[in-house]
Amino acid sequence: MRKKLIDIIINIDYPNTSAIVNNERVGFLDEVDENSKYELIKLDDMEGMRTYERTLTFLVSYIFNKLFNLKIEIKYSFGDAIYAEVIGKNNVSEIIYKVKDEVDNLIKSDISIKKLILRKEEASDLLLKVNSNYEPKLIKYLSKDTLNLYSINNYYSYFLGPLLPKTGMIKVFDIKPFKNGFLIILPDRKNFYKLGKINKSEKLFSTFEESKKWACSLGIKYAGDLNEKIVKNEIVELILIQEALHEKKISEIGEMIKEKNSKLVLISGPTSSGKTTLSKKLVIYLKVLGFNTILISTDDYFFDRDKTPKKENGEPDYESINAIDLHLLQKHINLIHNNQTVDLPKFNFVTGKQEIGRKVIPEKNNIIVVEGLHAINPILTEKIKDSLKFKIYISSLTQINFDNLNRIPTRDVRLIRRIVRDSVYRKITPHETIRIWPDVISGEEKYIFPFQDNVDIMFNSSLFYELPVLKFFAEKDLMSIENSHKEYYKASILINFLLHFLNLSDEYVPLTSILREFIGGGLINSL
């Protein structure tokens, strides 16, 4: 016999937000076999926090609609907060505290949130009738027959994942005016009973804003817009414009390096952000400007796998700065900086061993370009004057969202990139890539993000068209993970994620695109 999970688990409450049943994410409003074994998901789990975020987004959207007949648009995550704007209204500071009070009242009332499972056509008709937030193109191109709607007081919305069953399960949050919109502040992932931290990086915010404007200028704001361009065969010119914008940005960075008279360029960012391609493209632009460039990848300085430092649980800690031969890397950078010849190493990711690489003979007018996870860590280049350095932080900051309430998490995009790259280049299974992903995230938060604002410029490697291309490569890899494996939990979420995009052939991807770093077949990769 099947029952809703909330009817099986007695007195479920905060900080639990959902569960894992048979290695699948299950909301408390979902039906399961009453004898099913389950594992509760709390806020310290990324998907657990996203369930909380979706529910809070739903309540805030409902209040804006009910009180002011206004429509909100979720933009992107900003630390432990979500940045949103009100469509057609630039200043919301005078009403945001009223919204906060009304959300508080909604939570105190502990109202039930209802879930409906409808055929795609039925769901679309219902949303057209009752919800001004509805984005019809998303559901139109969705490649599944049924979908879940959630409702409260006859207000309906579509969400990609589960919501909490009652408004009273929201315990910790805040809403504050910010820039032209507002922040929905979520709980701290380590201490559920206090508010999370707001990322106050002006560079990060301006990079997000620039990228959103790029996408909007191309007429692509949501996933449905992108799918429609694919169906109407209007995608080629837009791809070329997007790629040209990337090239223009890299050219501008080259000019900035020349103007600053930098001798050492440091490029860092989280995994699967496109560091390798950016560094190689930048080398080309610097050569055009008359510089001799020497490219060094910190990945080539990994210790042999059997010498990799271990974490407390005995697993290899590949994300640690101690996983690379820091002494040798520092020595080589300093030698080249002082115009001395160096034999660089080359790391073989298939064998897991360091091999002999190329010989570097410095010339006049040299610029050293160092790329890698730890490139902007000050320890790496502590013997070189800061005035000679130019630091670049690269990340894949999503340019489009699913619709106005469902954002596309940048971490999921990077995970999909990495699954494809690991399969194409490193012969690593998607099962293994997903298994180590939490450790990768932990390493980024510890070793990379603390330095992201101490840079000269940020570069967004995201491409609005990449997910339809990555879908072709990633979907079959994800489907190869069997339900009996723990990693199926995340794989099934990513499969649902990709169902919202149509396929786009990789033949449309220019040979010099950053996307080629992950799918293969690029010219830049061969340099």
LINLINGI-V24489 format. One record per residue. SS is DSSP state (helix for helix, strand for strand, loop for the rest). PHI is phi in radians with two decimals (none if undefined). D_CENTER is the distance of its C-alpha to the mean C-alpha in Angstrom with 2 decimals. Layout:
# LINLINGI-V24489
ss	phi	d_center
SS	PHI	D_CENTER
SS	PHI	D_CENTER
This chain:
# LINLINGI-V24489
ss	phi	d_center
loop	none	38.93
strand	-1.79	35.51
strand	-2.41	34.55
strand	-1.15	31.67
helix	-1.04	29.92
helix	-1.14	30.82
helix	-1.51	34.45
helix	-1.65	34.25
loop	-1.59	32.66
loop	-1.42	35.06
loop	0.99	34.07
loop	-1.22	30.31
loop	-2.75	28.71
loop	-0.91	26.13
loop	-1.67	23.97
strand	-1.31	23.75
strand	-2.21	21.53
strand	-2.91	21.70
strand	-2.65	22.88
strand	-1.96	22.68
strand	-2.22	25.69
loop	0.93	26.43
loop	1.09	22.95
strand	-2.17	21.43
strand	-1.22	19.67
strand	-2.33	22.48
loop	-1.43	22.87
loop	-1.19	26.13
loop	-1.62	27.38
loop	-1.43	27.02
strand	-1.60	30.19
strand	-2.41	30.71
strand	-1.10	33.89
loop	-1.13	35.63
loop	-1.71	36.16
loop	-1.15	32.52
loop	-1.49	31.18
strand	-2.38	28.04
strand	-2.19	25.67
strand	-1.26	24.47
strand	-1.87	20.85
strand	-1.82	20.67
loop	-1.22	18.33
loop	-1.35	17.54
loop	-1.57	15.67
helix	-0.97	12.03
helix	-1.25	13.35
helix	-1.11	16.42
helix	-1.17	14.85
helix	-1.19	13.11
helix	-1.10	16.66
helix	-1.10	18.05
helix	-1.07	15.66
helix	-1.06	16.57
helix	-1.11	20.20
helix	-1.14	20.31
helix	-1.03	18.77
helix	-1.05	21.50
helix	-1.16	24.20
helix	-1.13	23.37
helix	-1.07	23.28
helix	-1.07	26.57
helix	-1.16	28.25
helix	-1.04	27.43
helix	-1.21	28.83
helix	-1.20	31.82
helix	-1.42	32.93
helix	-2.17	32.21
loop	0.95	31.40
loop	-1.96	28.18
loop	-1.98	24.82
strand	-1.72	21.57
strand	-2.33	18.25
strand	-1.29	14.98
strand	-1.71	12.97
strand	-2.91	9.85
strand	-1.38	9.43
strand	-2.49	11.64
strand	1.21	12.30
loop	-1.63	13.92
strand	-2.31	14.56
strand	-2.04	13.56
strand	-1.57	14.95
strand	-2.41	17.09
strand	-2.30	20.06
strand	-1.73	23.26
loop	-1.12	23.95
loop	1.44	27.12
strand	-2.46	27.53
loop	-1.51	26.56
loop	-2.12	28.14
loop	-2.00	27.57
helix	-1.05	28.78
helix	-1.35	32.13
helix	-2.02	30.85
helix	-1.15	27.77
helix	-1.28	30.02
helix	-1.16	31.90
helix	-1.08	28.73
helix	-1.03	27.95
helix	-1.07	31.54
helix	-1.21	31.39
helix	-1.13	28.23
helix	-1.01	30.15
helix	-1.12	33.11
helix	-1.11	31.10
helix	-1.19	29.87
helix	-1.09	33.45
helix	-1.27	34.77
loop	0.88	32.64
loop	-1.35	32.50
strand	-1.27	31.47
loop	-1.73	28.48
strand	-1.74	29.50
strand	-2.07	27.70
strand	-2.09	29.08
strand	-1.88	28.57
strand	-2.23	29.71
strand	-1.12	30.09
helix	-0.95	27.79
helix	-1.16	30.76
helix	-1.12	31.94
helix	-1.10	28.61
helix	-1.11	28.39
helix	-1.09	32.00
helix	-1.13	31.57
helix	-1.14	28.57
helix	-1.10	30.49
helix	-1.37	33.41
helix	-2.06	31.96
loop	-2.33	28.55
loop	-1.26	28.11
loop	-1.39	24.31
loop	-1.11	24.36
loop	-1.96	22.46
helix	-1.11	24.71
helix	-1.19	22.98
helix	-1.12	20.01
helix	-1.28	22.57
helix	-0.96	24.91
loop	-1.75	22.79
loop	-1.21	21.37
loop	-1.62	22.75
loop	-2.64	24.14
loop	-1.44	27.44
strand	-2.16	26.79
strand	-2.62	24.18
strand	-1.74	24.03
strand	-1.95	24.96
strand	-2.13	25.30
strand	-2.43	28.12
strand	-2.59	29.82
loop	0.88	33.20
loop	1.13	32.93
strand	-1.88	29.58
strand	-2.08	27.20
strand	-2.61	23.51
strand	-1.75	21.27
loop	-2.34	18.18
loop	-1.28	16.09
loop	-2.31	16.75
loop	-1.22	19.71
loop	-2.00	21.04
loop	-1.20	23.44
loop	-1.40	27.08
strand	-2.46	28.59
helix	-1.12	27.82
helix	-1.19	29.53
helix	-1.44	26.77
loop	-1.48	24.80
loop	-2.01	26.22
loop	-2.20	24.18
loop	-2.99	22.52
strand	-2.69	23.37
strand	-2.31	23.07
strand	-2.37	23.78
strand	-1.08	24.26
strand	-2.75	21.87
loop	0.91	22.25
loop	-1.58	23.01
strand	-2.44	21.54
strand	-2.71	20.86
strand	-1.91	18.62
strand	-1.73	18.44
strand	-1.63	18.48
loop	-1.68	17.62
strand	-1.20	19.46
loop	-1.22	18.92
loop	-1.23	17.47
loop	-1.73	20.39
loop	-2.28	23.06
loop	-1.11	22.72
loop	-1.80	25.65
loop	-2.34	24.47
strand	-1.21	21.93
loop	-1.29	18.65
loop	-1.60	18.14
strand	-1.65	17.22
loop	-1.33	15.40
loop	-1.73	18.20
loop	-1.21	16.86
helix	-1.19	18.53
helix	-1.10	17.00
helix	-1.13	13.39
helix	-1.09	14.72
helix	-1.17	16.78
helix	-1.18	14.10
helix	-1.01	12.12
helix	-1.09	15.60
helix	-1.05	16.69
helix	-1.20	13.94
helix	-1.10	14.61
helix	-1.15	18.25
helix	-0.98	17.91
helix	-1.11	16.59
helix	-1.12	19.22
helix	-1.14	21.89
loop	-1.62	21.39
loop	1.37	21.90
loop	-2.19	18.47
loop	-1.92	16.93
strand	-2.22	15.94
helix	-1.00	15.49
helix	-1.09	19.26
helix	-1.10	20.07
helix	-1.12	18.37
helix	-1.05	20.20
helix	-1.16	23.38
helix	-1.10	23.23
helix	-1.15	23.00
helix	-1.08	25.94
loop	-1.53	27.99
loop	0.97	27.48
loop	-1.94	26.30
loop	-1.62	23.16
helix	-1.09	24.70
helix	-1.08	25.57
helix	-1.14	22.22
helix	-1.08	20.50
helix	-1.14	23.08
helix	-1.15	22.60
helix	-1.02	18.82
helix	-1.13	19.66
helix	-1.13	22.51
helix	-1.10	20.40
helix	-1.08	18.40
helix	-1.09	21.83
helix	-1.07	23.26
helix	-1.13	20.67
helix	-1.14	21.30
helix	-1.07	25.00
helix	-1.11	24.87
helix	-1.12	23.29
helix	-1.02	26.17
helix	-1.14	28.67
helix	-1.13	27.32
helix	-1.11	27.77
helix	-1.12	31.26
helix	-1.11	32.18
helix	-1.39	31.21
loop	1.05	33.15
loop	-1.34	30.48
loop	-1.95	31.41
strand	-2.40	28.26
strand	-1.84	24.75
strand	-2.04	21.93
strand	-2.07	18.43
strand	-2.36	15.72
loop	2.95	12.00
loop	-1.18	9.71
loop	-1.01	10.23
loop	1.07	9.69
loop	-1.67	9.18
loop	1.75	12.66
helix	-1.04	14.98
helix	-1.11	17.86
helix	-1.16	18.16
helix	-1.03	17.86
helix	-1.11	20.50
helix	-1.22	22.78
helix	-1.16	22.65
helix	-1.13	23.38
helix	-1.00	26.26
helix	-1.12	27.72
helix	-1.11	27.60
helix	-1.19	29.22
helix	-1.15	31.89
helix	-1.07	32.63
loop	-1.44	33.22
loop	1.72	35.74
loop	-1.69	34.00
strand	-1.57	34.28
strand	-2.03	30.88
strand	-2.16	30.18
strand	-1.74	26.73
strand	-2.17	25.88
strand	-1.86	22.90
helix	-1.13	22.53
helix	-1.06	21.59
helix	-1.27	25.24
helix	-1.82	26.42
strand	-1.02	25.11
loop	-1.14	28.08
loop	-0.94	29.35
helix	-0.94	27.57
helix	-1.28	30.70
helix	-1.90	30.52
loop	-1.14	26.91
loop	-1.08	27.03
strand	-1.83	26.65
loop	-1.46	24.94
loop	-1.06	27.17
loop	-1.48	26.71
loop	1.58	27.87
loop	-1.35	24.65
strand	-1.09	23.93
loop	-1.82	21.65
loop	-1.23	20.02
loop	-1.48	17.58
loop	-1.19	20.61
helix	-1.13	22.18
helix	-1.39	25.32
helix	-1.40	24.12
strand	-1.89	25.11
loop	-1.34	28.70
helix	-1.06	28.28
helix	-1.07	32.01
helix	-1.16	32.24
helix	-1.12	29.24
helix	-1.05	30.70
helix	-1.05	34.08
helix	-1.16	33.02
helix	-1.07	31.23
helix	-1.17	34.36
helix	-1.12	36.74
helix	-1.14	35.13
helix	-1.04	34.99
loop	-1.71	38.73
loop	1.09	39.35
loop	-1.94	40.07
loop	-1.23	39.48
strand	-2.43	36.87
strand	-1.66	36.16
strand	-1.41	32.39
strand	-1.46	31.05
strand	-2.45	28.78
strand	-1.60	26.72
strand	-1.72	27.04
loop	-1.30	24.02
loop	-1.38	26.21
loop	-1.50	29.10
loop	1.30	27.16
strand	-2.30	29.72
strand	-1.44	30.16
strand	-2.15	32.46
strand	-1.32	34.47
strand	-1.83	32.66
strand	-1.64	34.05
strand	-1.58	36.58
strand	-1.94	35.66
loop	-2.05	38.59
loop	-1.05	37.74
loop	-2.16	39.43
loop	-1.21	40.14
loop	1.06	37.47
strand	-1.39	34.71
strand	-2.27	31.08
strand	-1.61	29.06
strand	-1.99	25.36
strand	-1.97	23.49
strand	-2.16	19.92
loop	2.76	18.02
loop	-0.94	15.98
loop	-1.86	18.93
loop	-1.07	20.34
loop	-1.67	20.25
loop	-1.16	21.62
helix	-1.02	25.10
helix	-1.05	26.87
helix	-1.11	26.26
helix	-2.22	28.32
loop	-1.15	30.46
loop	-1.60	33.64
loop	-1.98	32.64
loop	-1.04	33.10
helix	-1.07	30.06
helix	-1.13	31.79
helix	-1.63	31.42
strand	-1.74	27.64
strand	-2.24	24.92
strand	-1.87	21.42
strand	-2.17	18.22
strand	-1.92	14.66
strand	-2.02	12.14
strand	-2.67	8.36
loop	-1.71	6.32
loop	-1.76	6.30
loop	-0.92	6.72
loop	-1.56	10.54
loop	-2.18	11.64
strand	-2.19	11.55
loop	-1.14	13.62
loop	-2.74	16.36
loop	-1.28	17.37
loop	-1.98	16.62
loop	-1.93	13.70
loop	-1.50	10.33
loop	-1.70	7.49
loop	-1.16	4.65
helix	-1.10	1.41
helix	-1.16	2.64
helix	-1.19	4.99
helix	-1.12	4.94
helix	-1.16	5.32
helix	-1.12	7.63
helix	-1.11	9.40
helix	-0.98	9.94
helix	-1.20	11.33
helix	-1.01	13.43
helix	-1.18	14.96
helix	-1.08	15.60
helix	-1.07	17.08
helix	-1.24	19.27
helix	-1.28	20.44
helix	-1.83	21.11
loop	-2.00	21.41
loop	0.96	22.93
loop	-1.76	20.69
loop	-1.26	20.48
helix	-1.06	17.40
helix	-0.98	19.18
helix	-1.26	19.04
helix	-1.05	15.44
helix	-1.21	14.42
helix	-1.05	17.26
helix	-1.59	16.19
helix	-1.00	12.44
helix	-1.01	13.39
helix	-1.20	15.41
helix	-1.08	12.77
helix	-1.07	10.68
helix	-1.06	14.15
helix	-1.14	15.08
helix	-1.10	12.30
helix	-1.15	13.32
helix	-1.55	16.87
helix	-1.92	17.21
loop	-2.05	14.66
helix	-1.01	13.36
helix	-1.05	17.07
helix	-1.86	17.90
loop	-1.17	15.16
loop	-1.60	17.51
loop	-1.61	20.54
loop	-2.26	19.99
loop	-1.41	21.84
strand	-2.77	19.00
strand	-1.91	15.24
strand	-2.14	14.16
strand	-1.67	11.26
loop	-1.55	11.09
loop	-1.10	9.34
loop	-2.14	12.16
loop	-1.08	12.92
loop	-1.73	14.81
helix	-1.23	12.74
helix	-1.14	11.91
helix	-1.08	15.70
helix	-1.34	16.45
helix	-1.08	14.09
helix	-0.98	15.48
helix	-1.02	18.89
helix	-1.44	18.03
helix	-1.40	15.71
helix	-1.04	17.70
helix	-1.19	20.85
helix	-1.14	19.30
helix	-1.15	17.74
helix	-1.24	21.10
loop	-1.35	22.92
loop	-1.43	21.83
loop	-1.37	24.76
loop	-1.04	24.91
loop	-1.31	26.85
loop	-1.57	23.98
loop	-1.05	21.86
loop	-1.23	18.69
helix	-1.07	19.59
helix	-0.92	18.14
helix	-1.33	14.49
helix	-1.04	15.62
helix	-1.15	17.29
helix	-1.17	14.33
helix	-1.20	12.40
helix	-1.09	15.76
helix	-1.08	16.11
helix	-0.95	12.73
helix	-1.30	14.09
loop	-1.09	17.49
loop	-1.51	16.53
loop	-2.18	16.57
loop	-1.38	19.70
loop	-1.34	20.06
loop	-2.34	20.39
loop	-1.10	22.38
helix	-1.23	21.20
helix	-1.17	24.53
helix	-1.45	23.06
loop	-1.49	20.68
loop	-0.99	22.63
loop	-1.17	23.64
loop	-1.80	22.30
loop	-1.24	18.75
loop	-1.03	15.75
loop	-1.06	14.80
helix	-1.15	18.04
helix	-1.09	16.72
helix	-1.86	15.08
helix	-1.68	17.61
loop	1.54	20.65
loop	1.40	23.70
loop	-1.68	22.93
loop	-1.28	25.55
helix	-1.10	23.50
helix	-1.06	22.85
helix	-1.45	26.63
loop	-1.28	27.25
